[in-house]
Amino acid sequence: MAAQRGYVDTRHGQMHYRESGQGSPLLLLHATPRSSRVYAKLQPLLSDAFRVIAPDTLGFGNSDPLPAAVTMDMLAESTADLIAALGLGKVAVFGLHTGNKVGTALAAARPDLVSHFICCGMTHSIVVERDKRDGAIKDIVDKYFAKESGAPDGSHLLRGWARTYKALAETWWAPRVVDANPIDVAALEDAQNEVLDRIQARAAFDAVYRANFGFDLAAAFSRLTMPTLIIELATLGEDHLGRQADAVVALIPDARAVTFENTDREILEREPEKLAAAIREFLAR
């Protein structure tokens, strides 16, 4: 089922979204530096049972730029405005990585809008201890951060431009493209969509991660009252962090967890059926 596209005005800027299906509303919130494009394979798998809305967070995709001094609470407010503008009432919310922070902030502040919450992420994304989580995320994204600012000749801007180009080149020539045998058209389309997302997210990257570092995820978890599912995407490369799903569940009165071993955020492209099944099972409660 092809998704329809639209825009809504929120208190912090205009948001673009993709919508498909009928039934109970389900919101899909994306990771950084992606957009609703990343749900191109998952969304159709859910649209036979749900009215699925995948918005572009402010600063990403085709939505307006981030508001000044952005916080996760502000992004949650804009998402609440989208829910109201579309007349969705109470929604189920799925969030991946940055999307799980926006979703947690929304569910904590506006339980009247969220019927079920699904928090999905690699281990580093859901570490309960704040300093440890911030450190783990910083280790991953630090190479993309601006290292300098304010050069009178604007050269700092050119250096930032070069960092973006390096990230684009790494995505364009990703292993899923160059190591494919035979060459897979779908892999090329996935890489192209990620490049488009990275270009559109260029100006938002630093600010949204600073908002991430400033967000007390554990405190927000402890305020959740709705049925919650924690999906931990576990990889050998993050074993040193320790599995986190059980620690998160301990903070939330009505929560359970599932861990997918040997997978990462690319589950959306590689195994969307597996993720769709977990979402369906949880929302059938």
DRENPA-3360 file (N, C-alpha, C; in nm, 2 decimals, always signed):
BEGIN
1 = MAAQRGYV = +0.08/-0.12/+0.00/+0.00/+0.00/+0.00/+0.09/+0.12/+0.00 ~ +0.07/+0.21/-0.10/+0.16/+0.33/-0.11/+0.12/+0.43/-0.01 ~ +0.22/+0.49/+0.05/+0.19/+0.59/+0.16/+0.15/+0.72/+0.09 ~ +0.06/+0.79/+0.16/+0.02/+0.93/+0.12/+0.11/+1.02/+0.20 ~ +0.13/+1.14/+0.15/+0.22/+1.23/+0.22/+0.14/+1.36/+0.25 ~ +0.18/+1.43/+0.36/+0.12/+1.55/+0.40/+0.21/+1.63/+0.49 ~ +0.15/+1.75/+0.53/+0.22/+1.84/+0.62/+0.12/+1.89/+0.73 ~ +0.17/+1.91/+0.85/+0.09/+1.98/+0.95/+0.18/+2.08/+1.02;
9 = DTRHGQMH = +0.11/+2.19/+1.07/+0.18/+2.29/+1.14/+0.18/+2.26/+1.29 ~ +0.30/+2.27/+1.35/+0.31/+2.25/+1.50/+0.37/+2.38/+1.56 ~ +0.37/+2.39/+1.69/+0.42/+2.51/+1.76/+0.56/+2.54/+1.73 ~ +0.64/+2.44/+1.68/+0.78/+2.46/+1.66/+0.82/+2.45/+1.51 ~ +0.72/+2.43/+1.42/+0.75/+2.43/+1.28/+0.66/+2.33/+1.21 ~ +0.67/+2.33/+1.08/+0.59/+2.24/+1.00/+0.65/+2.10/+0.98 ~ +0.57/+2.00/+1.00/+0.62/+1.86/+0.99/+0.56/+1.79/+0.87 ~ +0.65/+1.72/+0.81/+0.61/+1.63/+0.69/+0.59/+1.49/+0.75;
17 = YRESGQGS = +0.49/+1.42/+0.69/+0.47/+1.28/+0.73/+0.42/+1.19/+0.61 ~ +0.44/+1.06/+0.63/+0.39/+0.96/+0.54/+0.28/+0.88/+0.61 ~ +0.17/+0.85/+0.55/+0.06/+0.78/+0.61/+0.01/+0.67/+0.52 ~ -0.03/+0.56/+0.58/-0.09/+0.45/+0.50/-0.17/+0.36/+0.60 ~ -0.27/+0.29/+0.54/-0.35/+0.20/+0.62/-0.46/+0.26/+0.69 ~ -0.54/+0.17/+0.76/-0.65/+0.20/+0.84/-0.65/+0.12/+0.96 ~ -0.72/+0.18/+1.07/-0.73/+0.11/+1.19/-0.67/+0.19/+1.30 ~ -0.63/+0.13/+1.41/-0.58/+0.21/+1.53/-0.45/+0.28/+1.48;
25 = PLLLLHAT = -0.43/+0.40/+1.52/-0.31/+0.48/+1.48/-0.18/+0.43/+1.54 ~ -0.08/+0.42/+1.46/+0.06/+0.38/+1.50/+0.16/+0.48/+1.45 ~ +0.23/+0.54/+1.53/+0.33/+0.64/+1.50/+0.47/+0.58/+1.50 ~ +0.54/+0.60/+1.39/+0.68/+0.55/+1.37/+0.78/+0.67/+1.38 ~ +0.86/+0.68/+1.48/+0.96/+0.79/+1.50/+1.10/+0.74/+1.46 ~ +1.17/+0.81/+1.38/+1.29/+0.76/+1.32/+1.42/+0.80/+1.40 ~ +1.53/+0.74/+1.36/+1.66/+0.77/+1.42/+1.72/+0.89/+1.35 ~ +1.83/+0.94/+1.41/+1.92/+1.04/+1.34/+2.03/+0.97/+1.27;
33 = PRSSRVYA = +2.06/+1.00/+1.15/+2.02/+1.12/+1.07/+1.91/+1.09/+0.96 ~ +1.82/+0.99/+1.00/+1.73/+0.94/+0.90/+1.60/+1.03/+0.90 ~ +1.50/+0.98/+0.82/+1.37/+1.04/+0.81/+1.27/+0.93/+0.80 ~ +1.15/+0.97/+0.77/+1.04/+0.87/+0.75/+1.07/+0.77/+0.63 ~ +1.17/+0.81/+0.55/+1.21/+0.72/+0.44/+1.26/+0.58/+0.49 ~ +1.31/+0.59/+0.61/+1.37/+0.46/+0.67/+1.27/+0.36/+0.70 ~ +1.14/+0.40/+0.70/+1.03/+0.30/+0.73/+0.97/+0.25/+0.60 ~ +1.03/+0.27/+0.49/+0.97/+0.23/+0.36/+0.94/+0.08/+0.35;
41 = KLQPLLSD = +1.01/+0.00/+0.42/+0.99/-0.15/+0.42/+0.90/-0.19/+0.54 ~ +0.91/-0.13/+0.65/+0.83/-0.16/+0.77/+0.69/-0.12/+0.76 ~ +0.67/+0.01/+0.71/+0.54/+0.06/+0.71/+0.43/-0.02/+0.64 ~ +0.46/-0.07/+0.52/+0.37/-0.15/+0.45/+0.33/-0.28/+0.52 ~ +0.42/-0.33/+0.60/+0.40/-0.46/+0.67/+0.30/-0.44/+0.79 ~ +0.27/-0.32/+0.82/+0.18/-0.29/+0.93/+0.05/-0.22/+0.89 ~ +0.05/-0.18/+0.76/-0.06/-0.10/+0.72/-0.19/-0.17/+0.69 ~ -0.19/-0.31/+0.70/-0.31/-0.38/+0.68/-0.39/-0.38/+0.81;
49 = AFRVIAPD = -0.32/-0.35/+0.93/-0.39/-0.36/+1.06/-0.39/-0.22/+1.13 ~ -0.31/-0.13/+1.09/-0.30/+0.00/+1.16/-0.30/+0.12/+1.06 ~ -0.34/+0.23/+1.11/-0.32/+0.36/+1.04/-0.18/+0.40/+1.08 ~ -0.09/+0.38/+0.99/+0.05/+0.41/+1.02/+0.10/+0.54/+0.97 ~ +0.15/+0.62/+1.07/+0.20/+0.76/+1.03/+0.35/+0.76/+1.07 ~ +0.43/+0.80/+0.97/+0.57/+0.81/+0.99/+0.61/+0.95/+0.96 ~ +0.63/+1.04/+1.07/+0.66/+1.18/+1.04/+0.82/+1.19/+1.03 ~ +0.85/+1.30/+0.97/+0.99/+1.35/+0.97/+1.00/+1.44/+1.09;
57 = TLGFGNSD = +1.09/+1.40/+1.19/+1.12/+1.49/+1.30/+1.16/+1.63/+1.25 ~ +1.13/+1.73/+1.32/+1.18/+1.87/+1.28/+1.33/+1.86/+1.27 ~ +1.38/+1.92/+1.16/+1.53/+1.92/+1.13/+1.57/+1.81/+1.03 ~ +1.47/+1.72/+1.00/+1.50/+1.60/+0.92/+1.40/+1.58/+0.80 ~ +1.45/+1.51/+0.70/+1.36/+1.49/+0.59/+1.30/+1.62/+0.53 ~ +1.17/+1.62/+0.51/+1.11/+1.74/+0.45/+1.04/+1.83/+0.55 ~ +1.07/+1.81/+0.68/+1.01/+1.90/+0.78/+1.10/+2.02/+0.80 ~ +1.04/+2.12/+0.87/+1.11/+2.25/+0.89/+1.24/+2.22/+0.97;
65 = PLPAAVTM = +1.33/+2.32/+0.97/+1.45/+2.31/+1.05/+1.42/+2.30/+1.20 ~ +1.52/+2.25/+1.28/+1.50/+2.25/+1.42/+1.48/+2.39/+1.48 ~ +1.40/+2.39/+1.59/+1.39/+2.52/+1.66/+1.52/+2.55/+1.73 ~ +1.54/+2.68/+1.77/+1.66/+2.72/+1.84/+1.66/+2.65/+1.98 ~ +1.78/+2.62/+2.02/+1.80/+2.55/+2.15/+1.71/+2.44/+2.17 ~ +1.70/+2.35/+2.08/+1.61/+2.24/+2.08/+1.63/+2.14/+2.19 ~ +1.52/+2.09/+2.24/+1.53/+1.98/+2.35/+1.44/+1.87/+2.30 ~ +1.46/+1.75/+2.36/+1.37/+1.64/+2.33/+1.23/+1.67/+2.37;
73 = DMLAESTA = +1.21/+1.75/+2.47/+1.07/+1.78/+2.51/+1.01/+1.87/+2.40 ~ +1.08/+1.96/+2.34/+1.03/+2.04/+2.23/+0.99/+1.95/+2.11 ~ +1.07/+1.85/+2.08/+1.04/+1.76/+1.97/+0.92/+1.67/+2.00 ~ +0.90/+1.64/+2.13/+0.78/+1.57/+2.17/+0.66/+1.66/+2.16 ~ +0.67/+1.79/+2.19/+0.56/+1.88/+2.18/+0.51/+1.89/+2.03 ~ +0.61/+1.90/+1.94/+0.57/+1.91/+1.80/+0.50/+1.78/+1.76 ~ +0.55/+1.66/+1.81/+0.48/+1.54/+1.78/+0.34/+1.53/+1.83 ~ +0.32/+1.59/+1.95/+0.19/+1.60/+2.01/+0.10/+1.68/+1.93;
81 = DLIAALGL = +0.15/+1.79/+1.87/+0.08/+1.88/+1.78/+0.04/+1.81/+1.66 ~ +0.13/+1.72/+1.60/+0.09/+1.64/+1.48/-0.02/+1.55/+1.51 ~ -0.02/+1.48/+1.63/-0.12/+1.39/+1.67/-0.26/+1.46/+1.67 ~ -0.26/+1.58/+1.73/-0.38/+1.66/+1.74/-0.43/+1.71/+1.60 ~ -0.33/+1.75/+1.52/-0.37/+1.81/+1.39/-0.43/+1.70/+1.30 ~ -0.39/+1.57/+1.32/-0.44/+1.46/+1.24/-0.56/+1.40/+1.30 ~ -0.60/+1.45/+1.42/-0.72/+1.39/+1.49/-0.70/+1.24/+1.52 ~ -0.58/+1.21/+1.57/-0.56/+1.07/+1.59/-0.61/+1.01/+1.73;
89 = GKVAVFGL = -0.63/+1.10/+1.82/-0.67/+1.06/+1.95/-0.55/+0.99/+2.02 ~ -0.57/+0.88/+2.08/-0.46/+0.80/+2.15/-0.39/+0.72/+2.04 ~ -0.26/+0.72/+2.05/-0.18/+0.64/+1.95/-0.08/+0.55/+2.01 ~ -0.05/+0.44/+1.94/+0.07/+0.36/+1.98/+0.19/+0.43/+1.91 ~ +0.30/+0.43/+1.99/+0.42/+0.50/+1.94/+0.54/+0.40/+1.94 ~ +0.61/+0.39/+1.82/+0.73/+0.32/+1.81/+0.84/+0.42/+1.78 ~ +0.95/+0.41/+1.85/+1.06/+0.50/+1.83/+1.20/+0.42/+1.83 ~ +1.28/+0.46/+1.73/+1.41/+0.40/+1.72/+1.52/+0.50/+1.74;
97 = HTGNKVGT = +1.61/+0.48/+1.83/+1.72/+0.56/+1.87/+1.68/+0.71/+1.90 ~ +1.71/+0.81/+1.82/+1.66/+0.94/+1.86/+1.50/+0.94/+1.87 ~ +1.44/+0.86/+1.79/+1.30/+0.84/+1.79/+1.25/+0.78/+1.93 ~ +1.33/+0.70/+1.99/+1.29/+0.64/+2.12/+1.30/+0.75/+2.23 ~ +1.39/+0.85/+2.21/+1.40/+0.96/+2.31/+1.27/+1.05/+2.29 ~ +1.24/+1.08/+2.17/+1.13/+1.17/+2.14/+1.00/+1.10/+2.19 ~ +0.99/+0.97/+2.16/+0.87/+0.89/+2.20/+0.86/+0.88/+2.35 ~ +0.98/+0.86/+2.42/+0.97/+0.85/+2.57/+0.93/+0.99/+2.63;
105 = ALAAARPD = +0.99/+1.10/+2.57/+0.95/+1.23/+2.62/+0.80/+1.25/+2.60 ~ +0.75/+1.21/+2.49/+0.60/+1.23/+2.46/+0.52/+1.15/+2.55 ~ +0.56/+1.02/+2.57/+0.48/+0.93/+2.65/+0.48/+0.97/+2.80 ~ +0.60/+1.03/+2.85/+0.61/+1.07/+2.98/+0.53/+1.20/+3.01 ~ +0.53/+1.29/+2.91/+0.46/+1.42/+2.93/+0.31/+1.41/+2.90 ~ +0.28/+1.33/+2.80/+0.14/+1.32/+2.75/+0.08/+1.18/+2.75 ~ +0.07/+1.12/+2.86/+0.01/+0.98/+2.87/-0.13/+0.98/+2.81 ~ -0.20/+1.09/+2.81/-0.33/+1.09/+2.75/-0.33/+1.07/+2.60;
113 = LVSHFICC = -0.21/+1.08/+2.53/-0.20/+1.07/+2.39/-0.14/+0.93/+2.35 ~ -0.08/+0.86/+2.44/-0.01/+0.74/+2.40/-0.07/+0.61/+2.47 ~ -0.12/+0.52/+2.39/-0.18/+0.40/+2.44/-0.08/+0.29/+2.47 ~ +0.02/+0.28/+2.38/+0.13/+0.18/+2.40/+0.26/+0.25/+2.35 ~ +0.37/+0.21/+2.41/+0.50/+0.26/+2.37/+0.60/+0.15/+2.34 ~ +0.66/+0.16/+2.23/+0.77/+0.06/+2.19/+0.90/+0.14/+2.17 ~ +0.99/+0.11/+2.26/+1.12/+0.18/+2.26/+1.22/+0.08/+2.20 ~ +1.28/+0.11/+2.09/+1.37/+0.02/+2.01/+1.50/+0.09/+2.00;
121 = GMTHSIVV = +1.61/+0.01/+2.01/+1.74/+0.07/+1.99/+1.85/-0.03/+2.02 ~ +1.97/+0.00/+1.96/+2.09/-0.08/+1.99/+2.12/-0.05/+2.14 ~ +2.20/-0.14/+2.20/+2.23/-0.13/+2.34/+2.27/+0.01/+2.38 ~ +2.36/+0.08/+2.31/+2.41/+0.21/+2.35/+2.30/+0.31/+2.36 ~ +2.19/+0.29/+2.29/+2.08/+0.39/+2.28/+1.99/+0.38/+2.41 ~ +1.99/+0.27/+2.48/+1.90/+0.26/+2.59/+1.97/+0.23/+2.73 ~ +2.10/+0.26/+2.73/+2.18/+0.24/+2.86/+2.11/+0.33/+2.96 ~ +2.08/+0.27/+3.08/+2.01/+0.34/+3.18/+2.09/+0.45/+3.25;
129 = ERDKRDGA = +2.22/+0.42/+3.28/+2.31/+0.51/+3.34/+2.34/+0.63/+3.25 ~ +2.30/+0.75/+3.28/+2.31/+0.86/+3.19/+2.45/+0.89/+3.14 ~ +2.55/+0.90/+3.23/+2.69/+0.93/+3.18/+2.74/+0.82/+3.09 ~ +2.71/+0.69/+3.12/+2.75/+0.58/+3.04/+2.69/+0.58/+2.91 ~ +2.56/+0.61/+2.90/+2.49/+0.62/+2.77/+2.54/+0.74/+2.69 ~ +2.56/+0.85/+2.75/+2.61/+0.97/+2.67/+2.75/+0.94/+2.62 ~ +2.83/+0.87/+2.70/+2.97/+0.84/+2.65/+2.97/+0.74/+2.54 ~ +2.88/+0.64/+2.55/+2.87/+0.54/+2.44/+2.82/+0.60/+2.31;
137 = IKDIVDKY = +2.72/+0.69/+2.32/+2.67/+0.76/+2.20/+2.78/+0.85/+2.14 ~ +2.85/+0.93/+2.23/+2.95/+1.02/+2.19/+3.06/+0.95/+2.11 ~ +3.10/+0.83/+2.16/+3.20/+0.75/+2.09/+3.17/+0.72/+1.95 ~ +3.04/+0.70/+1.92/+2.99/+0.67/+1.79/+2.98/+0.79/+1.70 ~ +2.93/+0.90/+1.75/+2.89/+1.02/+1.67/+3.00/+1.13/+1.67 ~ +3.10/+1.11/+1.75/+3.19/+1.22/+1.77/+3.27/+1.26/+1.64 ~ +3.29/+1.17/+1.56/+3.36/+1.20/+1.43/+3.28/+1.29/+1.34 ~ +3.15/+1.30/+1.37/+3.07/+1.39/+1.28/+3.05/+1.53/+1.34;
145 = FAKESGAP = +3.08/+1.54/+1.47/+3.06/+1.67/+1.54/+3.15/+1.78/+1.49 ~ +3.10/+1.90/+1.50/+3.18/+2.01/+1.47/+3.29/+2.03/+1.58 ~ +3.41/+2.04/+1.53/+3.53/+2.05/+1.63/+3.56/+2.20/+1.65 ~ +3.51/+2.29/+1.57/+3.55/+2.43/+1.58/+3.43/+2.51/+1.53 ~ +3.44/+2.64/+1.56/+3.33/+2.73/+1.51/+3.38/+2.87/+1.51 ~ +3.31/+2.95/+1.43/+3.33/+3.10/+1.44/+3.46/+3.15/+1.37 ~ +3.52/+3.08/+1.28/+3.64/+3.13/+1.21/+3.59/+3.25/+1.13 ~ +3.66/+3.37/+1.14/+3.62/+3.49/+1.07/+3.60/+3.47/+0.91;
153 = DGSHLLRG = +3.68/+3.38/+0.86/+3.67/+3.36/+0.71/+3.57/+3.25/+0.67 ~ +3.50/+3.20/+0.77/+3.40/+3.09/+0.75/+3.46/+2.96/+0.72 ~ +3.59/+2.94/+0.74/+3.66/+2.82/+0.70/+3.60/+2.70/+0.79 ~ +3.55/+2.73/+0.91/+3.49/+2.62/+0.99/+3.37/+2.56/+0.92 ~ +3.30/+2.64/+0.84/+3.19/+2.59/+0.77/+3.23/+2.50/+0.66 ~ +3.34/+2.53/+0.59/+3.39/+2.44/+0.49/+3.44/+2.31/+0.55 ~ +3.50/+2.31/+0.67/+3.54/+2.19/+0.73/+3.42/+2.10/+0.77 ~ +3.31/+2.17/+0.81/+3.19/+2.09/+0.84/+3.13/+2.03/+0.71;
161 = WARTYKAL = +3.14/+2.11/+0.60/+3.10/+2.06/+0.47/+3.18/+1.94/+0.43 ~ +3.31/+1.94/+0.46/+3.39/+1.83/+0.42/+3.35/+1.70/+0.51 ~ +3.32/+1.72/+0.63/+3.28/+1.61/+0.72/+3.16/+1.55/+0.66 ~ +3.06/+1.63/+0.62/+2.94/+1.58/+0.57/+2.97/+1.50/+0.44 ~ +3.05/+1.55/+0.35/+3.08/+1.48/+0.23/+3.15/+1.34/+0.26 ~ +3.23/+1.33/+0.36/+3.29/+1.21/+0.40/+3.19/+1.11/+0.44 ~ +3.09/+1.15/+0.52/+2.98/+1.06/+0.57/+2.90/+1.02/+0.45 ~ +2.88/+1.11/+0.35/+2.80/+1.07/+0.24/+2.87/+0.97/+0.15;
169 = AETWWAPR = +3.00/+0.98/+0.14/+3.08/+0.89/+0.06/+3.08/+0.75/+0.12 ~ +3.09/+0.75/+0.26/+3.09/+0.62/+0.33/+2.96/+0.55/+0.31 ~ +2.85/+0.63/+0.31/+2.72/+0.57/+0.29/+2.70/+0.52/+0.14 ~ +2.74/+0.60/+0.05/+2.72/+0.57/-0.09/+2.79/+0.44/-0.13 ~ +2.92/+0.42/-0.07/+3.00/+0.30/-0.10/+3.00/+0.21/+0.02 ~ +2.88/+0.19/+0.09/+2.87/+0.11/+0.20/+2.89/-0.04/+0.16 ~ +2.94/-0.12/+0.26/+2.96/-0.26/+0.23/+2.84/-0.33/+0.17 ~ +2.72/-0.29/+0.21/+2.60/-0.36/+0.15/+2.59/-0.33/+0.00;
177 = VVDANPID = +2.66/-0.23/-0.05/+2.66/-0.20/-0.19/+2.78/-0.27/-0.26 ~ +2.90/-0.24/-0.21/+3.02/-0.28/-0.27/+3.05/-0.43/-0.26 ~ +3.00/-0.49/-0.15/+3.03/-0.63/-0.12/+2.91/-0.72/-0.17 ~ +2.81/-0.66/-0.23/+2.69/-0.74/-0.27/+2.73/-0.83/-0.39 ~ +2.69/-0.95/-0.39/+2.71/-1.04/-0.50/+2.59/-1.14/-0.51 ~ +2.50/-1.11/-0.61/+2.51/-1.01/-0.71/+2.47/-0.88/-0.66 ~ +2.49/-0.77/-0.74/+2.45/-0.64/-0.70/+2.30/-0.64/-0.69 ~ +2.25/-0.58/-0.58/+2.11/-0.58/-0.54/+2.05/-0.43/-0.56;
185 = VAALEDAQ = +1.96/-0.42/-0.64/+1.90/-0.29/-0.67/+1.84/-0.23/-0.54 ~ +1.78/-0.31/-0.46/+1.72/-0.27/-0.33/+1.83/-0.21/-0.24 ~ +1.95/-0.27/-0.24/+2.06/-0.21/-0.16/+2.10/-0.07/-0.21 ~ +2.10/-0.06/-0.34/+2.13/+0.07/-0.39/+2.03/+0.18/-0.35 ~ +1.90/+0.14/-0.36/+1.79/+0.23/-0.32/+1.80/+0.27/-0.17 ~ +1.84/+0.17/-0.08/+1.85/+0.19/+0.06/+1.97/+0.29/+0.08 ~ +2.08/+0.27/+0.01/+2.19/+0.37/+0.03/+2.16/+0.51/-0.02 ~ +2.09/+0.51/-0.14/+2.04/+0.64/-0.19/+1.95/+0.72/-0.09;
193 = NEVLDRIQ = +1.86/+0.64/-0.03/+1.77/+0.71/+0.07/+1.85/+0.76/+0.19 ~ +1.95/+0.68/+0.23/+2.02/+0.73/+0.35/+2.11/+0.85/+0.31 ~ +2.16/+0.86/+0.19/+2.24/+0.97/+0.15/+2.14/+1.10/+0.14 ~ +2.02/+1.08/+0.09/+1.93/+1.19/+0.09/+1.90/+1.24/+0.23 ~ +1.88/+1.14/+0.32/+1.85/+1.18/+0.46/+1.97/+1.25/+0.52 ~ +2.09/+1.21/+0.50/+2.20/+1.27/+0.56/+2.22/+1.42/+0.51 ~ +2.19/+1.44/+0.38/+2.20/+1.57/+0.32/+2.10/+1.66/+0.39 ~ +1.98/+1.62/+0.41/+1.87/+1.70/+0.47/+1.89/+1.72/+0.62;
201 = ARAAFDAV = +1.96/+1.63/+0.68/+1.99/+1.64/+0.82/+2.11/+1.71/+0.86 ~ +2.19/+1.76/+0.76/+2.32/+1.81/+0.78/+2.32/+1.92/+0.89 ~ +2.23/+2.01/+0.88/+2.23/+2.12/+0.98/+2.17/+2.09/+1.12 ~ +2.11/+1.97/+1.13/+2.05/+1.93/+1.25/+2.13/+1.84/+1.34 ~ +2.23/+1.78/+1.28/+2.30/+1.67/+1.35/+2.36/+1.71/+1.48 ~ +2.44/+1.81/+1.49/+2.50/+1.85/+1.62/+2.39/+1.88/+1.72 ~ +2.29/+1.96/+1.68/+2.20/+2.01/+1.78/+2.11/+1.90/+1.84 ~ +2.07/+1.81/+1.75/+1.98/+1.70/+1.80/+2.06/+1.61/+1.89;
209 = YRANFGFD = +2.19/+1.59/+1.87/+2.26/+1.50/+1.96/+2.29/+1.57/+2.09 ~ +2.31/+1.70/+2.09/+2.32/+1.78/+2.22/+2.19/+1.77/+2.30 ~ +2.08/+1.77/+2.23/+1.95/+1.75/+2.29/+1.94/+1.61/+2.35 ~ +2.00/+1.52/+2.28/+2.00/+1.38/+2.33/+2.08/+1.37/+2.46 ~ +2.20/+1.43/+2.46/+2.29/+1.42/+2.57/+2.22/+1.50/+2.69 ~ +2.14/+1.59/+2.66/+2.07/+1.67/+2.77/+1.95/+1.61/+2.82 ~ +1.91/+1.49/+2.77/+1.78/+1.43/+2.81/+1.80/+1.32/+2.91 ~ +1.73/+1.32/+3.02/+1.74/+1.22/+3.12/+1.65/+1.11/+3.09;
217 = LAAAFSRL = +1.69/+1.01/+3.01/+1.61/+0.90/+2.97/+1.56/+0.82/+3.08 ~ +1.64/+0.79/+3.18/+1.60/+0.70/+3.29/+1.48/+0.76/+3.37 ~ +1.50/+0.90/+3.39/+1.39/+0.97/+3.46/+1.26/+0.96/+3.39 ~ +1.27/+0.98/+3.25/+1.15/+0.98/+3.17/+1.09/+0.84/+3.17 ~ +1.17/+0.73/+3.16/+1.12/+0.59/+3.17/+1.04/+0.57/+3.29 ~ +1.09/+0.62/+3.40/+1.02/+0.60/+3.53/+0.88/+0.67/+3.54 ~ +0.85/+0.76/+3.45/+0.72/+0.82/+3.45/+0.62/+0.76/+3.36 ~ +0.66/+0.65/+3.28/+0.57/+0.59/+3.19/+0.47/+0.51/+3.26;
225 = TMPTLIIE = +0.34/+0.52/+3.22/+0.23/+0.44/+3.28/+0.17/+0.35/+3.18 ~ +0.19/+0.36/+3.05/+0.12/+0.28/+2.95/+0.20/+0.15/+2.93 ~ +0.14/+0.04/+2.87/+0.21/-0.08/+2.84/+0.33/-0.04/+2.75 ~ +0.45/-0.09/+2.78/+0.57/-0.05/+2.71/+0.65/-0.18/+2.67 ~ +0.70/-0.18/+2.55/+0.79/-0.29/+2.51/+0.93/-0.23/+2.48 ~ +1.03/-0.29/+2.53/+1.17/-0.25/+2.50/+1.22/-0.35/+2.41 ~ +1.27/-0.31/+2.29/+1.33/-0.39/+2.19/+1.48/-0.36/+2.19 ~ +1.56/-0.44/+2.24/+1.71/-0.42/+2.24/+1.77/-0.49/+2.12;
233 = LATLGEDH = +1.84/-0.41/+2.04/+1.91/-0.46/+1.92/+2.06/-0.49/+1.96 ~ +2.09/-0.61/+1.99/+2.22/-0.64/+2.05/+2.32/-0.69/+1.95 ~ +2.45/-0.64/+1.96/+2.56/-0.68/+1.88/+2.68/-0.71/+1.96 ~ +2.76/-0.80/+1.91/+2.89/-0.83/+1.98/+2.97/-0.71/+2.01 ~ +2.97/-0.61/+1.92/+3.05/-0.49/+1.94/+3.01/-0.41/+2.06 ~ +2.89/-0.43/+2.12/+2.84/-0.36/+2.23/+2.83/-0.44/+2.36 ~ +2.88/-0.56/+2.35/+2.88/-0.65/+2.47/+2.94/-0.59/+2.59 ~ +3.04/-0.50/+2.57/+3.11/-0.44/+2.69/+3.01/-0.34/+2.77;
241 = LGRQADAV = +2.90/-0.30/+2.71/+2.81/-0.22/+2.77/+2.71/-0.30/+2.86 ~ +2.70/-0.43/+2.84/+2.61/-0.51/+2.91/+2.47/-0.49/+2.85 ~ +2.39/-0.60/+2.86/+2.25/-0.59/+2.81/+2.17/-0.50/+2.90 ~ +2.09/-0.42/+2.84/+2.02/-0.31/+2.91/+1.87/-0.33/+2.92 ~ +1.81/-0.41/+2.84/+1.66/-0.42/+2.84/+1.60/-0.45/+2.98 ~ +1.66/-0.54/+3.05/+1.60/-0.57/+3.19/+1.61/-0.46/+3.28 ~ +1.72/-0.38/+3.27/+1.73/-0.26/+3.36/+1.63/-0.16/+3.33 ~ +1.60/-0.14/+3.20/+1.49/-0.05/+3.15/+1.36/-0.09/+3.20;
249 = VALIPDAR = +1.33/-0.22/+3.18/+1.20/-0.27/+3.23/+1.18/-0.25/+3.38 ~ +1.28/-0.26/+3.46/+1.27/-0.24/+3.60/+1.23/-0.10/+3.64 ~ +1.24/-0.01/+3.55/+1.21/+0.13/+3.58/+1.06/+0.16/+3.54 ~ +0.99/+0.07/+3.47/+0.86/+0.10/+3.41/+0.76/+0.00/+3.47 ~ +0.65/+0.05/+3.53/+0.56/-0.04/+3.59/+0.50/-0.15/+3.50 ~ +0.46/-0.12/+3.38/+0.40/-0.21/+3.29/+0.49/-0.23/+3.16 ~ +0.59/-0.30/+3.18/+0.69/-0.31/+3.06/+0.74/-0.46/+3.05 ~ +0.77/-0.49/+2.93/+0.84/-0.62/+2.90/+0.95/-0.59/+2.79;
257 = AVTFENTD = +1.03/-0.69/+2.77/+1.14/-0.67/+2.68/+1.16/-0.79/+2.59 ~ +1.22/-0.76/+2.47/+1.26/-0.86/+2.38/+1.40/-0.82/+2.33 ~ +1.49/-0.91/+2.32/+1.62/-0.88/+2.27/+1.65/-0.96/+2.13 ~ +1.68/-0.88/+2.03/+1.72/-0.94/+1.90/+1.87/-0.94/+1.90 ~ +1.93/-1.06/+1.90/+2.07/-1.08/+1.90/+2.13/-1.06/+1.76 ~ +2.26/-1.01/+1.75/+2.33/-1.00/+1.63/+2.26/-0.92/+1.52 ~ +2.20/-0.81/+1.56/+2.14/-0.72/+1.47/+2.16/-0.57/+1.52 ~ +2.13/-0.48/+1.43/+2.15/-0.34/+1.46/+2.04/-0.26/+1.39;
265 = REILEREP = +2.06/-0.13/+1.38/+1.95/-0.04/+1.32/+1.92/-0.08/+1.18 ~ +2.00/-0.15/+1.11/+1.97/-0.19/+0.97/+1.87/-0.30/+0.97 ~ +1.81/-0.34/+1.09/+1.70/-0.44/+1.09/+1.58/-0.38/+1.00 ~ +1.57/-0.25/+0.99/+1.46/-0.19/+0.91/+1.47/-0.23/+0.77 ~ +1.60/-0.24/+0.72/+1.62/-0.28/+0.58/+1.63/-0.43/+0.56 ~ +1.70/-0.50/+0.66/+1.73/-0.64/+0.64/+1.62/-0.73/+0.69 ~ +1.56/-0.70/+0.80/+1.46/-0.79/+0.86/+1.34/-0.72/+0.91 ~ +1.28/-0.64/+0.83/+1.16/-0.57/+0.87/+1.04/-0.66/+0.92;
273 = EKLAAAIR = +1.04/-0.78/+0.86/+0.93/-0.87/+0.90/+0.94/-0.91/+1.05 ~ +1.06/-0.93/+1.09/+1.09/-0.97/+1.23/+1.04/-0.85/+1.33 ~ +1.07/-0.73/+1.29/+1.03/-0.62/+1.37/+0.88/-0.60/+1.37 ~ +0.82/-0.62/+1.25/+0.67/-0.60/+1.24/+0.60/-0.71/+1.32 ~ +0.66/-0.83/+1.33/+0.59/-0.93/+1.41/+0.59/-0.90/+1.56 ~ +0.71/-0.84/+1.60/+0.71/-0.80/+1.74/+0.62/-0.69/+1.78 ~ +0.60/-0.60/+1.69/+0.51/-0.48/+1.71/+0.37/-0.54/+1.71 ~ +0.33/-0.62/+1.61/+0.20/-0.67/+1.61/+0.16/-0.75/+1.74;
281 = EFLAR = +0.25/-0.84/+1.78/+0.23/-0.92/+1.90/+0.20/-0.83/+2.02 ~ +0.29/-0.73/+2.04/+0.27/-0.64/+2.15/+0.14/-0.56/+2.15 ~ +0.11/-0.51/+2.03/-0.01/-0.42/+2.02/-0.14/-0.50/+2.03 ~ -0.13/-0.64/+2.01/-0.25/-0.72/+2.03/-0.29/-0.74/+2.17 ~ -0.21/-0.70/+2.26/-0.23/-0.72/+2.41/-0.37/-0.65/+2.44;
% end
